Amino acid sequence: MTARPPDDRAARQKMRPNQPRYAIFLITTVFVGVIACLIVFALVYNSIANPLQTGTPPPVFTSAPTTPTPTRSALKTGEKFSAVVTDIMDKRVGLSSIDDGALVYETVDEYKTQLLDKYGNSIRLTNFKPGDIVEVETGGADTPLTSLSLSVNAWSFESPAAVDTGRKTITISNVAYNYDDNVIVVYEGKPYDLSNIDPIDTLLVKGRKDKALYVSVQTSHGTIVCPARPDIKNGSIGIDNRTLRPLSSAFEINVSEGSHRIVVTGDNIKEYEDKSVIVSTGDYLTLDLDGLVFLICKLDFQSIPEGAVVEIDGRVIDDVSGTLEMKYGDYQIRVTADGYETWERTVALESSRKTVTPDLAPLVKVGSLQITSSPPDANVWIDNVYAGQSPLTVSVEYGERYIYLRKEGYRDASATVVISGGYIPLPITMEPSESGEPAADLPGAGDPETVPETPEEWSE
């Protein structure tokens, strides 16, 4: 019987490594390697993005003042000054000196820099905001600040304010604060001109004592342009809760950015309302009032002579036999017809219906009559109406006219003349009375009672 070789499976198992532990080892090694690489990458990136240097601001400054700002040279160790926080980026803070407006960016290390509020309590860098008035103590070149604290004398207001660029004052609640050329003015993080600020704008103003040092426009304004609408009788417009203004002439009004309510009223329109007029900062928005609805009056004409020409506000109306629909308002109506005097009136249409009856008067044609007498200075009556003493020239209506003359010491004289146009001379010779005495019962110049009214009476 052949002997079996010894079983070496146990030996092979002892030589084979433990597979689960080996896998854990590999995973751990890879994980540690990745973490190490990330740490090295972060350190390199931080050193590039945030170099430890002072005295030179970074290329991007979102809260820069409106005028070029001087740059402060490297600060000495222990130097103290008052400043306005212009920007905060990670571990660096932008500071504008209150004394000269010079700008510097300094590094803050929350483990080395003492950060305090105005009461001396410790705070974080995130508690500082642009515009804060701070007291600074430097740590020297290429080192973090020693301390950064909110100023005890600083104040802050957020409200509308009146800016007077001539006097360089900002008035808040009737208190005027001065400012100088170093004041920092921003809107949405960008430089802004103080002269663009309207009293309706909401400002965040920060300063110290009686001086404003930082202005941030919280809400700005646009302009609404309202065109003139003289066609609207007693028209007026209201914007939000402001007093109504007349529409007789165009005007502009500044309003805060956002949505506004417009109301237009007038005697000849339905009340118009628009609740969603959107105005953005810097907008110059002209209101569109084409949607106004005018009230309508039904206008009728009656007793118009045949062939008459009717004009309304200078426009000839071809047919006035029917009803015209007109907007409420005042209209200049003119009617002309042959043989009649022109009729012209201002007619107010302010109800649902109106009837116009032009009372055209027949046209009176006149001619010029010159009456002379021999002797002169005789009293003259025309159609039994005293006209004066001869010689005289008068305008008289067309037709047959009766002329009567009387003078003391002379016989009464008379004549009949037909006026048909142009100029008519009428010389009359008077004869002396037989006795040479004045005629009996001679009437005065203004007393024509005894003057015959017709030629028939003259001959009696």
Secondary structure, DSSP 4 states (H G I P E B T S, - for coil): -PPPPP--HHHHHHHS--HHHHHHHHHHHHHHHHHHHHHHHHHHHHHHHS----SS--S--TT--SS---BPPPPPTT-EEEEEEEEEETTEEEEEETTT--EEEEE--TTTSEEE-TTS-B--GGG--TT-EEEEE---TTS--SEEEE-TTEEEEEEE-EEETTTTEEEETTEEEE--TT-EEEETTEE--GGG--TTSEEEEEEETTEEEEEEEEE-EEEEEE---TTSTT-EEEETTSPPEESSS-EEEEEESEEEEEEEE-TTB--EEEEEEEE-TT-EEEP--TT--B-EEEEEE-SPPTT-EEEETTEEES--SSPEEEESEEEEEEEE-TTB--EEEEEEE-SSEEEE---PPBPPPEEEEEEEEESS--EEEETTEEEEESSEEEEEESEEEEEEEE-TTB--EEEEEEE-SSEEEEEEE-PBPSSSSPPTTPPPTT-GGGS-SSHHHHH-
